[in-house]
């Protein structure tokens, strides 16, 4: 619509996925033609805050975090005013456990409440105010971490004007973290230790439980560093009986330093877990911590064996991927250990408490997988910068890492390589051989000028010739088989670029590409390459052949396609021809010839990797009229950096450590625990009770996914069947892994009745049970007396004889 192309922003309403209405009269506008690209413009918003003096009397609406406590913020608003008056009057905070101080604070709250004309509270929760008074002088690490994250983000908002500030007042309490049983005032007395503040709130008995806990932290990145710091300050695992085990198989990269604050520049390249553990012991020398570099997975169950899991008090996840989270969840489920789960994404964070027999497990609910852009969109029809950067990263790896690596694989073992390609005989093998031949033949570089020629021709190929071919195959007025315009949203019609030595971005692309190409061939890089004038002179020497589009070019448009290779019935013949050309080409190479594959490294600003990827992406964006990005934003997307910021990370770990008090106290009910979702950008805080697990009932028994039935003393098959029969269950099938140990339909299986189950597993299933394993698991299919299938828990068979017992027998 012609009137809407003037670049002025319009307010919209009734926005839907593919349409919207603008807030202006379009009666006299020309007719809407078709398509069009719109860009959302976020306009600044002006907020007016009340001064503190006025806001104290008229606070307005409070920002809620827990809708089960909607009546708390008004009372806490009065409590903090009363606390200020208490301190002004007595020059100190109320003493922990002092009823006299608590009653004085309550009377101050009552007085302030009675003086209000509007907003007076009808009821005052004296129990809450007693807890408020008792803990008022304490500084607790989890609360400091949580509020520190919020306040830190508010400071960033004030400095940047980005994101919505917290409007007026936000009050938060976690009274349910307190011990479930009333505390003896003597238990709150200081012990002249660094934990006295925590003891004044939770008591010395819970402090002892914290110190003697055995904790497993999986991951020592952004969340892991925060957890280690928090636990060290709380005194967790700092007693004689305590132990903290942290594992992470990753090493420190430069980009980690912005949020993984236990690391420093000189730690780059070192193991994350080792450095983080050492830093945590500097915070608290009494911390008993062991740092491992093992990935927690089925492959490391000899390290994290049954004894390790059985001795744990709690597991804390600090992971960045769902697969690892699901594995740890299954281990916690199996060994019935509490799992404290959390994650962050930019300004968002979530926490989930997985408590044995109280809550569902992490794997019980899953987010839908992230939607990936179709391959044809990325390669031919991009419509946002993410598509361009995904393509750019793919081109970088293909040209500078994969192809040189394929060349080396061919040159090191030509016969084996060719045999493998002939055996594959498909379009992918054909494409690979074409790239290898191209690299060793017409695109082989011997001088730096050859590298500049290659880079300039790549520019012409990617940003001019390919676009000309695409628009030749699909002209601007092309239609689909249904008659709809082919170039309709979200597709953007592209325009070829005309290379110019006067365009600095064009020269920068050629410079980065030629330098990296020279590295792959081991060619020295001249000093003059960074001079635009000299580089332009070298580029001017390149002869650009004319391009004629092909009439029979195949361009993939199917969004479900998983490969851009087009299969051919004569792939095998083409492969044979390519192999012969490769052999002739290899004969001309000097002895020992090889290339230097370049592995993408985003954090080195001097290696030209991000310069080339940003150049690839921005030139392509220019083809499709997509807004370009700077190198920093390109690094963020192409480097696949998970957007983590210190504020949301600190807040998430604060929330989790408030739950840790409850877990280690071991007396709390389901309604005391909280799962959290928060978004500091909005800001939004949402806390709710965890979901209980699904209960299965049979006769007078019930169980959940947390239950595991255990048979000790190395039972036989007959003993297992009788044990189940006593529960009103008839087992008709028993299996170990994929092997069937018993089925009631097979007469020969009855001969196994008096054999030990462990012997059946070894002889029938051919299983090799490791020496560290004391039991194995079987899956049993059962039915009741009415032939109804009953889904029973997993059964574990303990077969190893107790060591003390065996020693006595030997004596």
ABEGO torsion letter per residue (X at the ends): XAAAAAGBBBBBBGBBAABBBBBBBAAABBBBBBEEBBBBBBBBBBBBBBBAAAAAABAEBBBBABAAAAAAAAAAAAAAAAAAAAAAAAGBBBBBGBAAAAAAAAAAAAAAAAABABGBBABBBAAAAAAAAAAAABBBAAAAAAAAAAAAAAAAAAAAGBEBBBBEBBBBBBAAABBABBBBAAAABBAGBAAAAAAAAAEAAAAAAAAABBBBBBEABAAAAAAAAAAAAAGBGABAABBBBBBBABBBBAAAAAABAABBAAABGBBAAAAAAAAAAAABAABBBBBBABBBBAAAAAABBAAAAAABABBBBBBABAAAAAAAAAAAAAAGBBBBBBBBBEABBBBBBBBBGABBBAAABBBBBBBBBBAAAAAABBABAAAAAAAAAAAAAAAAAAAAAAAAAAAABAAAAAAAAAAAGBAAAAAAAAAAAAAABAABBABAAAAAAAAAAAAAAAAAAAAAAAAAABBAABBBAAGBBABBOABBBBBBBBBBAABAAAAAAAAAAAAAAAAAAGBBBBAAAABAAAAAAAAAABBBBBBBBBAABBBBABAABABABBBBAAAAAAAAAAAAAAAAAAAABBBGBBBBBBBBBAABAAAGAAAAAAAAAAAAAAAAGBBBBBAAAAAAAAAGBBBBBAAAAAAAAAAAAAAAAAAAAGABBAAABBBBBBBAAOBBBBBBBBBBBBBBBBEABBBBAABBBBBBGGBBAAAAAAAAAAAGBBBABBBBEABBABBAABAAAAAAAABBAAAAAAAAAGBBBBAABABBBBBBBBBBAAGBBBBBBBBBBBABBBAAAAAAAAX
